[in-house]
């Protein structure tokens, strides 16, 4: 008996006409076109997720040099050499140096301050614009993928109704293919949309954190320039020195 069970298990399963490929073939060019659109949206979403994550991670990693090396320099030019050439932080420093060089040409001190602040803000906006690039595609995929899948669902149900009308009865062999196609399109649309929405929200939250860091750095840079280097943010090393000095005084 045991041998008979093994023999039965080893036999090939009967072929079904209600599988994925069968449903897509019954759907014809329209079903394949919808599936192609969803696949392209999915590939694009994961590509943007990976590339933007790596770009954000690079900016956050470079920020460590700002806290540990840049503010220890005696001048902005010296500090700029300690930052990566193509980094967002180096770009802001270079723009600050250029603004400082043009600062003395203005006769009104208030306008000069506003212009310098605007220059740093413009540099920050440009950096954030690059970081936000591509996120609109994720939002579009998250919003449209379910409806693209729904289009396939509507077409599949429509084909099922046509088959029922032609056959005069709702037999399973007439409606299983179109209904299966409809359910498959709905599922694929959701599988494409949900990761895109999660990726969009996650990358946006990381961009907000980077924007906060850029704003703080811009404020410190502006204070440093306007005070001729007298005002610097307290780094970890300077904090330890200040604490040691207080201990000695006590």
C-alpha positions as CSV (number, residue, x, y, z in Angstrom):
1,X,0.0,0.0,0.0
2,X,2.8,2.4,0.9
3,X,4.4,1.7,-2.5
4,X,1.2,2.4,-4.2
5,X,0.9,5.8,-2.4
6,X,4.5,6.7,-3.5
7,X,3.7,5.8,-7.0
8,X,0.5,7.9,-7.0
9,X,2.5,10.9,-5.6
10,X,5.1,10.5,-8.3
11,X,2.6,10.7,-11.0
12,X,2.4,14.0,-12.9
13,X,-0.4,16.3,-11.7
14,X,-3.1,16.8,-14.2
15,X,-2.7,20.0,-16.3
16,X,-5.1,22.8,-15.4
17,X,-6.5,25.3,-17.8
18,X,-7.0,27.9,-15.1
19,X,-3.4,28.8,-14.3
20,X,-1.7,32.2,-14.5
21,X,-0.3,31.8,-18.0
22,X,-3.6,30.4,-19.3
23,X,-5.5,33.3,-17.8
24,X,-3.1,35.8,-19.4
25,X,-3.3,34.1,-22.8
26,X,-7.0,34.3,-22.6
27,X,-6.8,38.0,-21.8
28,X,-4.8,38.6,-25.0
29,X,-2.7,41.7,-25.8
30,X,-4.7,43.9,-23.4
31,X,-3.9,41.7,-20.4
32,X,-0.2,41.5,-21.4
33,X,0.0,45.3,-21.9
34,X,-1.4,45.9,-18.4
35,X,1.0,43.4,-16.9
36,X,3.9,45.1,-18.7
37,X,2.9,48.5,-17.3
38,X,2.8,47.1,-13.8
39,X,6.1,45.3,-14.1
40,X,7.8,48.5,-15.4
41,X,6.3,50.5,-12.5
42,X,7.6,47.9,-10.0
43,X,11.1,47.8,-11.4
44,X,11.2,51.6,-11.5
45,X,10.0,51.8,-7.9
46,X,12.7,49.5,-6.6
47,X,15.4,51.2,-8.7
48,X,14.5,54.6,-7.2
49,X,14.3,53.1,-3.7
50,X,17.8,51.6,-3.9
51,X,19.5,54.6,-5.6
52,X,17.9,57.2,-3.3
53,X,18.7,55.2,-0.2
54,X,22.4,55.0,-1.2
55,X,22.4,58.7,-2.0
56,X,20.9,59.6,1.4
57,X,23.2,57.3,3.2
58,X,26.2,59.0,1.5
59,X,25.0,62.5,2.6
60,X,24.5,61.3,6.2
61,X,27.8,59.6,6.3
62,X,29.6,62.8,5.0
63,X,27.9,64.8,7.8
64,X,30.2,63.1,10.3
65,X,33.2,64.9,8.7
66,X,31.4,68.1,9.2
67,X,31.0,67.5,12.9
68,X,34.4,66.0,13.5
69,X,36.7,67.8,11.1
70,X,35.2,70.9,9.4
71,X,34.6,73.0,12.5
72,X,38.0,72.4,13.8
73,X,39.6,74.2,10.9
74,X,40.8,77.8,11.3
75,X,39.2,79.1,8.1
76,X,36.4,78.2,5.8
77,X,38.9,77.5,3.0
78,X,40.8,75.1,5.2
79,X,37.6,73.4,6.4
80,X,36.4,73.0,2.8
81,X,39.5,70.9,1.9
82,X,38.5,68.4,4.6
83,X,35.2,67.7,2.9
84,X,34.5,65.5,-0.1
85,X,34.6,67.6,-3.3
86,X,31.2,66.6,-4.6
87,X,29.4,66.4,-1.3
88,X,26.3,68.5,-0.4
89,X,28.2,70.0,2.6
90,X,31.1,71.1,0.4
91,X,28.7,72.7,-2.0
92,X,27.2,74.8,0.8
93,X,30.6,75.8,2.1
94,X,31.8,76.8,-1.4
95,X,28.6,78.8,-1.9
96,X,29.2,80.4,1.6
97,X,32.8,81.3,0.6
98,X,31.6,82.9,-2.6
99,X,28.8,84.8,-0.8
100,X,31.4,86.0,1.8
101,X,33.6,87.3,-1.0
102,X,30.7,89.3,-2.4
103,X,29.4,90.4,1.0
104,X,31.7,93.4,1.3
105,X,30.6,94.9,-2.0
106,X,27.1,95.7,-0.7
107,X,26.6,99.0,1.0
108,X,23.6,98.1,3.1
109,X,24.5,95.7,5.9
110,X,20.9,94.4,6.3
111,X,20.6,93.7,2.6
112,X,24.0,92.0,2.6
113,X,22.9,89.7,5.4
114,X,19.7,88.9,3.7
115,X,21.5,88.2,0.4
116,X,24.0,85.9,2.2
117,X,21.2,84.0,3.9
118,X,19.4,83.7,0.6
119,X,22.5,82.3,-1.1
120,X,22.8,79.6,1.5
121,X,19.1,78.9,1.4
122,X,19.3,78.6,-2.4
123,X,22.1,76.1,-2.1
124,X,20.2,74.1,0.4
125,X,17.1,74.1,-1.8
126,X,19.1,72.8,-4.7
127,X,20.5,70.0,-2.7
128,X,17.1,69.0,-1.4
129,X,15.7,69.2,-5.0
130,X,18.2,66.6,-6.1
131,X,17.4,64.3,-3.1
132,X,13.7,64.6,-3.8
133,X,14.2,63.7,-7.4
134,X,12.4,60.5,-8.3
135,X,10.1,60.5,-5.3
136,X,7.3,61.8,-7.4
137,X,7.5,58.6,-9.5
138,X,7.0,56.5,-6.3
139,X,4.0,58.6,-5.4
140,X,2.5,58.2,-8.9
141,X,3.0,54.5,-8.8
142,X,1.4,54.2,-5.4
143,X,-1.6,56.2,-6.6
144,X,-2.0,54.6,-10.1
145,X,-0.9,51.0,-9.8
146,X,-4.2,49.8,-8.1
147,X,-6.2,51.5,-10.8
148,X,-4.1,49.9,-13.6
149,X,-4.8,46.6,-11.9
150,X,-8.4,47.5,-11.6
151,X,-8.5,48.2,-15.4
152,X,-7.5,44.6,-15.9
153,X,-10.1,43.5,-13.4
154,X,-12.9,45.3,-15.2
155,X,-11.8,43.9,-18.6
156,X,-11.6,40.3,-17.1
157,X,-15.1,40.6,-15.6
158,X,-16.4,42.0,-18.9
159,X,-15.0,39.0,-20.8
160,X,-16.5,36.7,-18.3
161,X,-20.0,38.2,-18.8
162,X,-19.5,37.9,-22.6
163,X,-18.7,34.2,-22.2
164,X,-21.7,33.7,-20.1
165,X,-23.9,35.4,-22.6
166,X,-22.5,33.4,-25.5
167,X,-22.8,30.1,-23.6
168,X,-26.2,30.8,-22.1
169,X,-25.0,29.5,-18.7
170,X,-22.5,30.5,-16.0
171,X,-20.4,27.3,-16.2
172,X,-17.0,27.3,-14.5
173,X,-15.1,26.6,-17.7
174,X,-16.5,29.8,-19.2
175,X,-15.9,32.2,-16.4
176,X,-12.9,30.8,-14.6
177,X,-10.3,32.2,-17.0
178,X,-11.6,35.8,-17.2
179,X,-12.4,35.9,-13.5
180,X,-8.9,34.5,-12.7
181,X,-7.4,37.1,-14.9
182,X,-9.4,39.8,-13.1
183,X,-8.2,38.7,-9.6
184,X,-4.6,38.4,-10.8
185,X,-4.5,41.9,-12.1
186,X,-6.0,43.3,-8.8
187,X,-3.4,41.4,-6.8
188,X,-0.5,42.5,-9.0
189,X,-1.7,46.1,-8.8
190,X,-1.7,46.0,-5.0
191,X,1.7,44.3,-4.9
192,X,3.2,47.1,-7.0
193,X,1.5,50.0,-5.2
194,X,2.1,49.0,-1.5
195,X,5.9,48.8,-1.7
196,X,6.0,52.1,-3.6
197,X,3.9,53.9,-0.9
198,X,6.1,52.5,1.9
199,X,9.3,53.5,0.0
200,X,8.0,57.0,-0.7
201,X,7.1,57.6,3.0
202,X,10.3,56.2,4.3
203,X,12.5,58.1,1.9
204,X,10.6,61.3,2.6
205,X,11.2,60.9,6.4
206,X,14.9,60.5,5.7
207,X,14.9,63.6,3.5
208,X,13.3,65.5,6.3
209,X,16.1,64.5,8.6
210,X,18.7,65.6,6.0
211,X,16.9,68.9,5.6
212,X,17.1,69.5,9.3
213,X,20.8,68.8,9.2
214,X,21.3,71.1,6.3
215,X,19.3,73.9,8.0
216,X,21.4,73.6,11.1
217,X,24.6,73.6,9.1
218,X,23.5,76.6,7.1
219,X,22.6,78.6,10.3
220,X,26.0,77.7,11.8
221,X,27.8,78.7,8.6
222,X,26.0,82.0,8.4
223,X,26.9,82.8,12.1
224,X,30.5,81.9,11.4
225,X,30.7,84.2,8.4
226,X,29.0,87.1,10.0
227,X,31.1,86.9,13.1
228,X,34.4,86.5,11.2
229,X,35.0,83.1,12.7
230,X,34.2,84.0,16.3
231,X,31.0,81.9,16.5
232,X,31.4,78.2,16.0
233,X,29.1,75.3,16.9
234,X,30.4,73.2,19.8
235,X,31.8,70.0,18.6
236,X,32.4,66.9,20.6
237,X,36.1,67.8,21.2
238,X,35.4,71.3,22.2
239,X,32.6,70.1,24.5
240,X,35.1,67.8,26.3
241,X,37.6,70.7,26.6
242,X,35.0,73.0,28.0
243,X,34.0,70.4,30.6
244,X,37.6,69.8,31.5
245,X,38.2,73.5,32.0
246,X,35.2,73.8,34.3
247,X,36.5,70.9,36.3
248,X,39.9,72.5,36.7
249,X,38.3,75.8,37.8
250,X,36.3,74.0,40.5
